[in-house]
Amino acid sequence: MGTKANASISSRIVAAILCPLLFVAVFCEDGLAQSAPGPSPQTIPLTLKEAVQLALKQNPEVVASRLLSLESGRESQISRSALLPQASLTSIGVVRQYNRASVERTSTRTTGGPYQFIQAGPAYSQSLLDLPLFRNYQISREGVREARAQENVTREDVTASVVTQYILVLRAFAIYDAAKVRVDLAERLYEQASNLQKTGIGLNIDTTRAQVELQNERQNLIDAETSTHTTNYILAELLDLPRDQEPAVTDKLQFVYLPEFEETAAISTALMSRPEMQALASQERITHLEQKSASEERVPQIDFSGIWLYQGSRFNNGIPAYRYQIGFNVPLFTGGRIHAEIARADLEQERIEQNRQLLEARIVREVKSAIDELDAARKNVGVANLGLQLANDEVAQAERRFAAGVTTNVEVVTAQDALARASSNQIDALYRFNQSRVNLAQAMGDVQNTYDK
């Protein structure tokens, strides 16, 4: 009995030990299965030029504007068709019976018929004089030019957005690379402080201070790495990439030489080449044509039509029949409609003129601001490069002084902070320079030619 009891107790102890272990094993297996990462997205290496070309090919805004432009071309073809001859084939077969009392003055209800006839042949029509119809065709052609100008506006905006976001991605990676360098530096300085403390030369507070600086730099590195992902997601959205694909930028944030821009010449170029100005010019021409179309509605309208038929009661007794007619129409009273349409066109023309003044003022302001910002950014790059060089020298000197025991690592930490600011200033200066270049190209209506060619 004692042996059986001991065996039973032992089995229960083993079960009590194994069950939790099995539960933990199963739980961990399920957890690993559920938290197993999916397939990593496919990266597509893209230069800035390739990113712009891809966006202009498949960005939804660009595609939609292109479709609107094509739709405007089809509307122009429809308007032109009204000026061209119209021809058709017509045929009809009729069997008819009616009450004679409906056409004769009699109270007797008698049937007439049944009668039957068939006819078939070509019909033709042509407008000989219809000035409003011709103006509608001219308006539709001008509408095509306006749609193409609006498409160019969209292409310019999308190109500027893609270039700006690409530069933001480059900035995020530059910040990340600089943060990694500072982490390596902070680790080396922490090891140096620890070694000096072990040898009795350094103090515990120096080691703690170096460790605090190391943790700060590691936190900055985490934030910088997150920024590289989030900015890249926005770029992928602009490029309309599939969910399983992500862009991988291959260019670097760098400074390029640009010639000086003369303000007056740049403004003149912008006023001529901006697609918004071209669209506004098309709107002005459309309004002028609408005004002429409304006033020309008082002019007589002449049209011609005709039909030739093979007509008979049956197919074996038909003879040729035809009808040709000329229509002449002169509006005498339209209830004030023509006068109201002319007045509406005049008001629309005044509104467009006000929009032109606003647009010209905005273009002048954008060009001037972009030139000033580009000049300032060009100077800031030189200042930031010199500041980074001096900050690196300061860190090297502070590190040597601390290693020699001349001072505490307060100077080292101060130099590290100065280096972080100088590195950030250089990256910001390069970013502002490249962004100012984009702003000036967009202000002059040349951003697509600048980055797509």
Order of alpha helices (4+ residues) and beta strands (2+ residues): alpha-beta-alpha-alpha-beta-beta-alpha-alpha-beta-alpha-alpha-beta-beta-alpha-alpha-alpha
